[in-house]
């Protein structure tokens, strides 16, 4: 055999050997596939014939909820994500987790600030977990600090073609938003956006988005806590249904035409299953902007599919409903004159103080008057009754603290300041839209309530008898209790009534109503709160409701410069928030030209859902002194005049009140009453200025004195191991 024949034979043999091997492998794989197919089919038929047996489920009742004990369920667990600024969303997340645990389901509570969606969120697309998102809307419609990155990532992913529209397909979720409806343009925007972004990435809702409202007057259930509890009950019910393998119930309006007559049937007969595919179609076409309570309720009850052709009519209806709500709430940003309040009949307006507000404010010690006013006993009144010293206004201006009545004719405010020591239990608004009580009634009841509170100190150990008798006749009124007193349409009449009773008036405004400042009749002393010196920090600290808050702020300072009576800037220092804006503060002082500038360290009011401040934000007195000294160097027409160390407060005064080398920051109250009466008798033609009713400041009240602002006629009391009473003006 020649060489060529040997080579050919070897080549054919090798080829045949490889062919036999490959054929054997292919035959084996085919047999395995056939066997696997028939085995799986048989198991599936057995399971479909008796699903209850395959799941092996047994329900029990624990804490009012049916627990689920299953060998194999459709839900492996629940992950609760929260984005919280003041702690409310975090508290809700923990409450929901406890309820889920009672269903014998694993649960995990996660702060969005501690979660990396880029690495982890796609892992939830297996569909075994239910993801719950509790997100709050904070300043200017933005997410909270802890949720900022999570929301930014989700928005970018939803709009980035590189992720793909099916990126989160399989993720099952529910959203509960936390917001405040007084912020009309930004109400619950974060929750709505998150819902939309998840849907754009093909995640599936297990139930309609819900929204909680901090505005108790508009909240569907009376408070945001009640809103959440109502949603939680529905969520737990839906969770149980998912664990049993149930799909979304039919609305009676399905496209398949199976339930066209369902409207005539009972709800139980309509709640049958149409399968997962139709449920997913319904989810994909749901509207996100449920702009009224009725629409939200309808969407939740029917879960109907909305055709694209109908979107135009639906959106028009939603916009109309929004306009009607805004009209009912009052025109935002309009002047608060009597003509404006007369746009509606009195009978159509609601009371400012709801039942829930009345209960909350009463617990805090307020004596409520009528439908929008209140009075409260200041802690400095109690202190001076005992001879333990008065407040900083006693040191700076000679007020007798035990004869001072702290009140307000308007509990409503146009800001939600982060350091509000009333914890935002008072209502908020930008215009007067409530029923209005007459000033005579308000003042009479305020005095009576104040006297009744003073009477409670009769015979109390340590109370000085002479001061108790003096306190029964109020000589001063601090219109700084809470809210925005200048919002009250009859504020001028109210102030005149005070003066007619020889009661001095100290009115505080938050610099959002410039027209009302200009129209204000003479008061003993007019305050404007200057909590920040830049637009950004003012928005962050005061959280104003007005869109044009900064222009209103500047216009208010300009209006203050036109007043002839005593004017004051009140600066509240919040460490790490507004203590580094010296030059900007100096510019604002040159704009408003106040007679005095009070600089006070923020008061820590304890933990609450209204504020994220801690003791770390409270400056030491030495830090306040340093700030005041640096500020005084930038305003050559002013000097540091007084100090009240006990209140962590200093007073900068215009040099015109330093007469012959002596400070005259105190007030001659008798002379003021004479001047204001002459002004009224002349019909306003006879004017007077701040220089006409000054009085000499005592030595102990001056900055640098050994007493540091504490009246030596009293004895300072050091409180030890007792809860601080933070009430006061």
C-alpha positions in Angstrom: 0.0 0.0 0.0 1.5 3.3 -1.0 1.8 6.3 1.2 -1.2 8.2 -0.2 -3.6 5.3 0.5 -2.3 5.0 4.1 -2.9 8.8 4.7 -6.4 8.6 3.2 -7.4 5.7 5.4 -6.3 7.5 8.6 -8.1 10.7 7.7 -11.4 8.9 7.0 -11.1 7.0 10.3 -10.5 10.2 12.3 -13.5 11.8 10.7 -15.8 8.9 11.4 -14.7 8.7 15.1 -15.5 12.4 15.6 -18.9 12.0 13.9 -19.9 9.2 16.2 -18.9 11.1 19.3 -20.9 14.2 18.3 -23.9 12.2 17.3 -24.0 10.4 20.7 -23.8 13.7 22.6 -26.6 15.2 20.5 -28.8 12.2 21.0 -28.3 12.3 24.8 -29.2 16.0 25.0 -32.4 15.4 23.0 -33.5 12.6 25.3 -32.9 14.8 28.4 -34.9 17.7 26.9 -37.9 15.4 26.1 -37.9 13.9 29.6 -37.6 17.3 31.2 -40.5 18.7 29.2 -42.9 15.9 30.2 -41.9 16.0 33.8 -42.4 19.8 34.1 -45.8 19.6 32.3 -47.0 16.9 34.7 -46.0 18.9 37.8 -47.7 22.0 36.4 -50.9 20.2 35.7 -50.9 18.9 39.2 -50.3 22.3 40.7 -53.0 24.0 38.6 -55.5 21.4 39.6 -55.0 22.0 43.4 -53.1 25.3 44.0 -54.0 25.3 47.7 -52.3 22.0 48.2 -49.1 23.1 46.4 -48.8 26.2 48.5 -49.6 24.5 51.7 -50.9 27.8 53.2 -52.5 28.2 56.6 -53.8 31.7 57.7 -53.9 32.9 61.2 -54.9 36.2 62.9 -52.2 38.2 64.6 -52.6 41.8 65.8 -55.6 42.2 63.6 -53.9 41.0 60.4 -54.1 37.5 58.8 -50.6 36.1 58.9 -49.4 33.9 56.0 -47.6 30.7 56.7 -46.7 29.2 53.3 -44.2 26.7 52.0 -44.0 28.6 48.8 -45.5 32.1 48.4 -45.4 34.8 45.7 -43.7 37.3 48.0 -40.3 36.6 49.6 -40.2 39.8 51.6 -40.6 43.5 51.8 -38.0 46.2 51.5 -39.0 49.6 52.8 -37.0 52.6 51.5 -37.5 56.0 53.1 -36.3 59.5 52.4 -36.8 61.7 55.5 -35.7 65.1 56.6 -37.6 65.6 59.9 -38.1 62.0 60.8 -41.7 61.4 59.8 -41.0 59.1 56.8 -38.5 57.2 58.9 -41.1 56.8 61.7 -43.7 55.6 59.1 -41.2 53.1 57.7 -40.6 51.5 61.1 -44.4 51.4 61.8 -45.0 49.7 58.4 -42.1 47.2 59.1 -43.7 46.1 62.4 -47.0 45.5 60.6 -45.3 43.5 57.9 -43.5 41.4 60.5 -46.8 40.5 62.0 -47.6 38.8 58.6 -44.6 36.5 59.1 -42.8 38.1 56.2 -39.1 39.2 56.2 -38.8 43.0 56.1 -35.9 45.4 55.7 -36.0 49.1 56.4 -33.5 51.1 54.3 -32.6 54.8 54.3 -32.2 56.0 50.7 -29.0 57.8 51.8 -27.4 54.5 52.7 -28.4 52.7 49.5 -26.6 52.6 46.1 -29.3 52.2 43.4 -26.7 51.9 40.7 -25.4 48.7 42.2 -28.4 47.2 44.0 -31.7 48.3 42.6 -31.6 46.0 39.5 -31.3 43.1 41.9 -35.0 43.7 42.9 -36.2 42.9 39.4 -36.6 39.2 40.3 -40.1 40.1 41.5 -39.7 38.1 44.8 -39.6 41.2 47.0 -42.0 44.1 47.2 -40.3 47.5 47.4 -42.1 50.3 49.3 -40.9 53.9 48.9 -41.8 56.5 51.5 -40.5 59.8 50.3 -41.0 63.3 51.6 -41.1 66.5 49.5 -39.0 69.2 51.1 -38.0 72.8 50.3 -39.0 74.0 46.8 -40.3 70.6 45.7 -36.9 68.9 46.1 -36.2 65.6 47.7 -34.8 65.4 51.2 -31.0 65.4 51.6 -31.0 61.6 52.3 -33.0 60.9 49.2 -31.4 63.4 46.8 -28.9 61.0 45.2 -31.4 58.1 44.9 -33.9 60.4 43.1 -31.2 61.9 40.9 -30.1 58.4 39.8 -33.6 57.3 39.2 -34.4 60.4 37.1 -31.3 60.0 35.0 -31.9 56.3 34.5 -35.4 56.9 33.4 -34.3 59.4 30.8 -31.0 57.7 29.7 -31.4 55.5 26.6 -28.4 53.4 27.7 -30.4 51.9 30.6 -33.2 50.7 28.4 -36.9 51.0 29.1 -37.1 47.5 30.5 -34.3 48.0 33.0 -36.5 47.5 36.1 -39.0 45.1 34.6 -40.0 42.7 37.3 -39.6 45.1 40.2 -42.9 45.4 42.1 -43.4 48.6 44.2 -45.7 50.9 46.0 -45.2 54.7 46.7 -46.4 56.8 49.6 -45.5 60.5 49.3 -45.3 62.9 52.2 -46.1 66.6 51.5 -47.9 69.7 52.4 -50.7 71.0 50.2 -50.1 74.6 51.2 -47.2 74.4 48.8 -49.5 74.3 45.8 -46.9 74.1 43.1 -44.7 71.5 44.8 -47.2 69.3 46.7 -45.8 65.8 46.8 -43.8 66.3 43.7 -41.0 63.9 44.8 -43.4 61.0 45.4 -45.1 61.6 42.0 -41.8 61.9 40.2 -40.5 58.7 41.8 -43.7 56.8 40.8 -43.3 58.1 37.2 -39.6 57.2 36.9 -40.1 53.7 38.2 -42.9 53.2 35.7 -40.8 54.5 32.9 -38.3 51.8 33.7 -41.0 49.2 33.5 -41.4 48.5 37.2 -44.9 47.4 38.2 -47.1 49.1 40.8 -48.9 46.8 43.2 -51.3 49.6 44.1 -52.1 53.2 43.3 -49.7 55.8 44.7 -50.9 57.5 47.9 -50.2 61.0 49.2 -50.1 62.1 52.8 -50.8 65.8 53.6 -49.2 67.7 56.6 -51.9 70.4 56.1 -54.5 69.1 58.5 -57.1 71.4 57.0 -56.8 69.6 53.7 -55.7 66.2 54.7 -58.2 63.5 53.6 -58.2 61.8 57.0 -57.4 64.8 59.2 -53.7 64.4 59.6 -50.7 62.9 57.7 -50.5 60.1 60.3 -54.1 59.2 59.6 -53.5 59.3 55.8 -50.6 56.9 56.3 -52.6 54.5 58.5 -55.4 54.3 56.0 -52.9 53.6 53.2 -51.0 51.1 55.4 -54.2 49.1 55.9 -54.8 48.9 52.2 -51.2 48.0 51.5 -51.2 45.1 54.0 -54.4 43.8 52.4 -52.9 44.0 49.0 -49.7 42.3 50.3 -51.8 39.4 51.7 -53.5 39.0 48.3 -50.2 38.8 46.6 -48.9 36.2 49.0 -52.0 34.1 48.1 -51.0 34.4 44.5 -54.0 36.7 43.6 -53.7 39.2 40.8 -55.3 42.6 40.7 -59.1 42.4 40.9 -61.2 43.4 38.0 -62.7 46.9 37.9 -65.8 46.0 36.0 -64.6 48.1 33.0 -62.1 45.8 31.4 -61.4 45.8 27.7 -62.1 42.1 27.4 -65.8 42.8 27.9 -66.2 40.2 30.6 -67.7 42.6 33.2 -69.8 45.1 31.3 -72.7 44.5 33.6 -70.5 44.5 36.7 -71.9 47.9 37.8 -75.1 46.1 38.7 -73.4 43.4 40.6 -72.1 43.3 44.1 -68.5 44.2 44.7 -67.6 40.7 45.7 -68.9 39.3 42.4 -66.9 41.8 40.4 -63.6 41.1 42.2 -62.4 38.2 40.0 -59.1 37.8 38.3 -58.3 38.6 34.7 -54.7 37.4 34.9 -51.3 39.1 35.1 -51.0 40.3 31.6 -54.1 42.5 31.7 -53.0 43.8 35.2 -49.7 44.8 33.8 -51.4 46.6 30.9 -53.5 48.5 33.4 -50.5 49.5 35.4 -48.7 50.8 32.3 -51.5 53.1 31.4 -52.4 54.6 34.8 -52.3 58.4 35.2 -49.8 59.8 37.7 -51.3 63.1 38.5 -54.4 62.4 40.6 -55.1 66.1 41.3 -58.2 65.7 43.5 -59.3 63.4 46.3 -62.3 62.2 44.2 -60.1 61.2 41.3 -57.6 59.4 43.5 -60.5 57.5 45.2 -62.0 56.6 41.8 -58.6 55.4 40.5 -58.1 53.3 43.6 -61.5 51.7 43.5 -61.8 51.0 39.8 -58.2 50.6 38.6 -59.6 51.2 35.1 -57.6 51.4 31.9 -57.5 54.8 30.4 -57.3 55.1 26.6 -54.8 57.5 25.1 -57.6 59.2 23.2 -59.2 60.2 26.6 -56.1 61.7 28.1 -56.9 65.2 26.8 -60.3 65.3 28.5 -59.0 63.9 31.7 -56.1 66.3 32.0 -58.5 69.3 31.3 -60.8 68.0 34.1 -57.8 67.7 36.4 -56.6 71.2 35.7 -60.1 72.6 36.2 -60.3 70.8 39.6 -56.9 72.3 40.6 -58.1 75.8 39.6 -61.2 75.3 41.7 -59.2 74.3 44.7 -56.9 77.3 44.4 -59.8 79.6 44.0 -61.4 78.1 47.1 -58.1 78.5 49.1 -57.9 82.2 48.1 -55.8 84.1 45.7 -52.1 83.5 46.5 -50.0 86.5 46.9 -52.8 89.1 46.9 -53.0 92.0 49.4 -54.6 91.2 52.7 -56.9 94.3 52.8 -60.5 94.2 53.9 -61.6 94.5 50.3 -59.8 91.2 49.5 -61.5 89.4 52.4 -64.9 90.6 51.2 -64.6 88.5 47.9 -66.7 85.8 49.5 -69.7 85.9 51.8 -68.6 85.3 55.4 -70.8 82.2 55.6 -68.8 80.5 52.9 -65.5 80.7 54.7 -64.2 78.0 57.1 -62.6 78.5 60.5 -58.9 78.7 60.8 -58.7 76.4 63.8 -59.9 72.9 63.0 -60.8 70.4 65.7 -57.4 68.7 65.3 -55.6 72.0 65.6 -57.6 73.1 68.6 -56.7 69.9 70.4 -53.0 70.1 69.5 -52.7 73.8 70.5 -54.7 73.4 73.7 -52.3 70.6 74.8 -49.4 73.1 74.3 -51.0 75.6 76.7 -52.6 78.0 74.3 -55.8 79.7 75.3 -57.6 79.9 72.0 -59.9 82.8 71.2 -62.6 82.6 68.6 -61.6 80.9 65.3 -58.1 82.3 64.7 -56.5 84.0 67.8 -54.8 82.9 70.9 -52.9 83.9 74.1 -50.3 82.1 76.1 -48.4 82.7 79.3 -44.7 83.4 78.6 -42.1 81.7 80.8 -40.6 85.1 81.5 -43.9 86.3 83.0 -43.7 83.4 85.4 -40.1 84.1 86.1 -40.5 87.8 86.9 -43.6 87.0 89.1 -41.1 85.1 91.3 -38.4 87.7 91.2 -36.1 85.6 89.0 -35.5 88.1 86.3 -37.2 89.3 83.1 -36.7 88.6 79.4 -34.3 90.4 77.1 -37.0 93.0 76.2 -36.9 94.0 79.9 -33.2 94.6 79.6 -33.2 96.3 76.2 -36.4 98.3 76.4 -37.7 98.4 80.0 -40.7 96.0 79.6 -42.0 94.7 82.8 -42.2 91.0 81.9 -44.8 90.1 84.5 -47.1 92.7 83.0 -46.6 91.5 79.4 -49.3 89.6 77.5 -48.2 87.4 74.7 -50.9 87.0 72.0 -51.7 86.9 68.3 -54.8 87.8 66.3 -53.7 85.3 63.6 -52.3 81.8 64.3 -51.6 81.4 60.6 -48.2 82.0 59.1 -46.7 82.3 55.6 -43.4 80.5 56.6 -42.5 77.1 58.0 -39.2 78.0 59.7 -36.9 75.2 60.6 -36.4 76.6 64.1 -40.2 77.2 64.7 -40.6 76.4 68.4 -44.3 75.9 67.9 -43.5 72.8 65.9 -45.7 73.9 63.0 -48.9 73.0 64.7 -50.3 76.3 63.6 -51.9 76.7 60.2 -50.1 78.2 57.2 -51.3 80.4 54.3 -50.4 83.2 52.0 -53.7 85.2 52.2 -56.6 85.6 54.7 -59.2 83.1 53.6 -60.9 82.2 56.9 -63.8 83.5 58.9 -62.8 86.7 60.7 -63.5 87.6 64.4 -63.9 91.2 65.5 -60.9 92.8 67.2 -62.9 94.0 70.2 -63.9 90.4 71.0 -60.4 89.1 70.5 -58.8 91.7 72.8 -61.4 91.3 75.5 -61.0 87.5 75.6 -57.3 87.8 75.4 -57.1 90.0 78.5 -59.6 87.7 80.4 -57.7 84.6 79.5 -54.4 86.2 80.4 -55.8 87.3 83.8 -57.1 83.8 84.5 -53.7 82.3 83.8 -52.1 84.9 86.2 -54.7 84.0 88.9 -53.4 80.5 89.0 -50.2 81.9 90.7 -52.0 83.4 93.6 -50.5 82.0 96.8 -47.9 80.0 94.9 -44.6 79.8 96.8 -42.1 82.4 95.7 -44.5 84.6 93.8 -44.2 88.3 95.0 -47.5 89.7 96.1 -46.9 93.2 94.7 -45.9 91.8 91.3 -48.9 89.5 91.3 -51.2 92.5 91.8 -49.4 94.4 89.0 -49.6 91.4 86.7 -53.4 91.5 86.8 -53.3 94.6 84.6 -51.5 94.0 81.4 -49.3 97.0 80.3 -47.5 95.5 77.3 -48.6 93.2 74.5 -46.1 91.1 72.5 -47.8 90.2 69.2 -45.2 87.5 68.6 -46.9 84.4 70.1 -47.1 82.4 66.8 -48.1 83.0 63.2 -48.2 86.3 61.3 -50.3 88.9 63.2 -50.0 91.4 60.3 -52.1 89.0 58.2 -55.2 89.8 60.3 -57.2 92.2 58.1 -58.2 94.3 61.2 -54.7 94.6 62.7 -54.9 98.4 62.8 -58.1 98.4 64.7 -56.7 95.8 67.1 -53.6 97.9 67.7 -55.6 101.0 68.4 -57.7 99.1 70.9 -54.5 98.2 72.7 -53.4 101.8 72.9 -56.8 102.9 74.1 -56.3 100.6 77.1 -52.8 102.1 77.6 -51.1 98.8 76.5 -48.0 99.1 74.5 -47.7 97.1 71.2 -44.7 95.1 70.1 -45.5 93.5 66.7 -43.4 90.9 64.9 -43.7 90.2 61.2 -41.8 87.7 59.0 -41.2 90.2 56.1 -43.5 88.7 53.6 -46.2 91.4 53.5 -44.7 94.7 52.5 -48.0 96.4 51.7 -49.4 95.6 55.2 -46.2 97.0 56.8 -46.7 100.3 54.9 -50.4 100.5 55.9 -49.7 99.7 59.5 -50.6 102.4 62.0 -48.0 103.4 64.6 -47.0 100.7 67.0 -44.7 101.0 70.0 -42.1 98.9 68.3 -42.2 97.1 64.9 -40.0 94.0 64.4 -39.0 92.3 61.2 -37.5 88.8 61.4 -34.3 88.7 59.3 -33.4 85.0 59.5 -31.0 85.0 56.6 -29.3 87.5 54.3 -29.3 85.6 51.0 -32.1 84.2 48.9 -30.9 80.6 49.1 -30.4 80.6 52.9 -33.8 82.3 53.5 -35.5 79.6 51.4 -33.7 76.9 53.4 -34.3 78.4 56.8 -37.8 80.1 56.6 -39.2 77.8 53.9 -41.6 80.5 52.7 -44.8 79.7 50.8 -44.6 82.7 48.4 -42.9 82.1 45.1 -41.6 85.7 45.1 -40.6 85.5 48.7 -37.2 87.2 48.2 -38.7 90.2 46.5 -41.3 90.4 49.2 -38.6 90.2 51.8 -36.6 93.1 50.3 -39.8 95.2 49.8 -40.7 94.6 53.5 -37.3 96.0 54.6 -37.8 99.0 52.4 -41.2 99.6 53.9 -39.7 99.3 57.3 -37.3 102.1 56.5 -40.2 104.4 55.9 -41.7 104.0 59.4 -41.1 106.8 61.8 -41.6 104.9 65.0 -39.1 102.4 66.5 -38.1 99.6 64.2 -36.0 96.4 64.9 -34.3 93.7 62.9 -34.5 90.4 64.7 -31.6 88.0 63.7 -31.8 84.4 64.8 -28.4 82.7 64.5 -28.4 79.1 63.5 -24.9 77.6 63.5 -23.9 76.0 60.2 -26.8 77.7 58.5 -26.6 81.5 58.5 -23.6 82.7 60.7 -21.2 83.3 57.8 -23.1 86.0 55.9 -21.8 89.1 57.6 -21.4 91.3 54.5 -24.9 90.3 53.3 -26.4 91.2 56.6 -24.7 94.6 56.6 -26.2 95.3 53.1 -29.7 94.4 54.4 -29.2 96.8 57.4 -28.4 99.6 55.0 -31.6 98.8 53.1 -34.0 98.8 56.0 -32.2 101.3 58.3 -33.6 99.8 61.5 -33.3 101.6 64.8 -32.1 98.4 66.6 -30.8 95.0 65.7 -31.4 92.1 68.0 -29.1 89.2 67.5 -30.1 86.0 69.3 -28.9 82.4 69.2 -31.5 79.9 68.0 -33.4 78.1 70.8 -33.3 74.4 70.6 -36.9 73.1 71.0 -36.3 69.4 71.2 -36.9 66.7 68.6 -40.0 67.0 66.4 -41.2 66.3 63.0 -41.1 70.0 62.3 -37.4 70.6 62.6 -34.1 68.9 61.9 -32.1 71.1 64.2 -30.0 69.7 67.0 -28.1 71.2 69.9 -25.1 71.4 67.5 -27.0 74.2 65.7 -27.2 76.4 68.9 -24.3 78.8 69.1 -22.6 79.5 72.4 -23.0 83.0 73.8 -19.4 83.8 73.1 -20.0 82.9 69.5 -23.0 85.2 69.3 -20.9 88.0 70.9 -18.1 87.5 68.3 -20.7 87.6 65.4 -22.2 90.8 66.8 -18.8 92.5 67.2 -17.8 91.6 63.6 -21.1 92.8 62.3 -20.9 96.1 64.2 -17.5 96.7 62.5 -19.3 96.6 59.1 -22.0 99.2 60.0 -20.4 102.4 61.2 -23.7 104.1 62.2 -24.3 101.4 64.9 -22.8 100.2 68.1 -23.4 97.3 70.5 -25.6 98.7 73.3 -27.0 96.0 75.5 -26.6 92.3 76.4 -28.8 89.7 77.9 -26.7 86.7 78.5 -29.5 84.6 79.9 -31.3 84.7 76.6 -28.1 84.5 74.5 -29.0 87.8 73.0 -27.4 91.2 72.2 -28.7 94.5 71.0 -27.0 96.7 68.4 -28.4 100.2 68.4 -28.2 103.2 66.0 -25.9 105.9 67.4 -28.7 108.4 67.4 -29.9 106.7 70.6 -26.6 107.5 72.3 -27.4 110.9 73.7 -24.6 112.8 75.5 -22.6 109.6 75.7 -25.4 107.6 77.4 -27.6 105.0 75.7 -31.3 105.6 75.6 -32.7 102.3 74.3 -35.5 102.1 76.9 -39.0 103.4 76.2 -41.0 106.1 78.0 -44.3 104.2 77.8 -46.4 107.0 79.3 -45.0 109.5 76.7 -45.7 107.0 73.9 -49.4 106.7 74.9 -49.7 110.5 74.9 -48.1 110.8 71.4 -50.3 108.1 69.9 -53.5 109.7 71.3 -52.5 113.0 69.8 -51.8 111.3 66.5 -55.3 109.7 66.5 -57.1 112.9 67.6 -55.4 114.8 64.7 -56.6 112.1 62.2 -53.0 111.1 61.6 -51.7 114.5 60.6 -49.6 114.9 63.8 -46.8 112.5 63.5 -44.0 111.5 65.9 -40.8 109.7 65.8 -38.8 107.1 67.8 -36.7 109.9 69.4 -39.8 111.4 71.0 -40.4 108.6 73.5 -36.9 107.3 74.5 -35.7 106.7 78.1 -32.3 106.2 79.6 -30.9 102.6 79.7 -29.7 101.5 83.2 -26.1 100.7 83.6 -26.7 97.0 84.4 -28.3 96.5 81.0 -25.4 97.8 79.0 -23.0 95.6 77.0 -19.9 94.8 79.1 -21.5 95.3 82.5 -20.8 92.9 85.3 -24.5 91.8 85.5 -24.5 91.0 81.7 -28.1 92.2 81.4 -29.6 90.6 84.5 -31.6 93.0 86.6 -29.9 93.2 90.1 -33.2 93.8 91.8 -34.0 90.1 91.1 -32.2 86.9 92.0 -31.2 84.6 89.1 -32.4 81.0 89.5 -30.3 78.2 88.0 -32.5 75.4 86.8 -30.9 72.0 87.5 -32.0 68.5 86.2 -35.4 69.8 85.1 -37.0 69.9 81.7 -36.6 73.3 80.1 -39.8 75.4 79.6 -39.2 76.8 76.1 -42.4 78.8 75.9 -41.8 82.5 75.5 -41.7 85.4 73.1 
